[in-house]
Amino acid sequence: MLRAPPATFPSGDGKVQKINLPEDVYIKFFLKHPDSKHQDAIKICGFEPVPARIFGLRVVELKGHGMEYWAEKTKKQAYAYARLKQIARLQGKRPPPNPYPSAIKEIQAEKRKYVRDRFFNPSILKMVQMLKEERAADFEDRRRGSGW
């Protein structure tokens, strides 16, 4: 069996180029001033960002994706409901209620009867009247002046 010839490397004329690294500036400083602190605000060996920063950036990125998804979903729902109303009009029927109601509007609809109730419920009206009388009495006491 034939053997491969030995590997040959180009000659470098005896000159080896020095490798320059970004942290060489700091190393030179510490060699020149050995009494200075080695615990530097700038981490010489740390090229990766702090884990909290990585986490924060990832959260912001995911929020952005979530907002895009939410906007796209809302647009599709609005289009679907508009199409439902259009079909109902063509058939001469009343449009159906929105199948994609807002959660906030649903909660407000549940609370609406209690909001209206405060204007007509006699027990609530009685409490409001008592509060008004107390406030008027306090105002009257302050107006007379606090006598020691």
Secondary structure, 3 states (H helix, E strand, C coil): CCCCCCCCCCCCCCCCCCCCCCCHHHHHHHHHCCCCCCCCCCCCCCCCCCHHHHHHHHHHHHHHHHHHHHHHHHHHHHHHHHHHHHHHHHHCCCCCCCCCCCHHHHHHHHHHHHHHHHHHCHHHHHHHHHHHHHHHHHHHHHHHCCCC
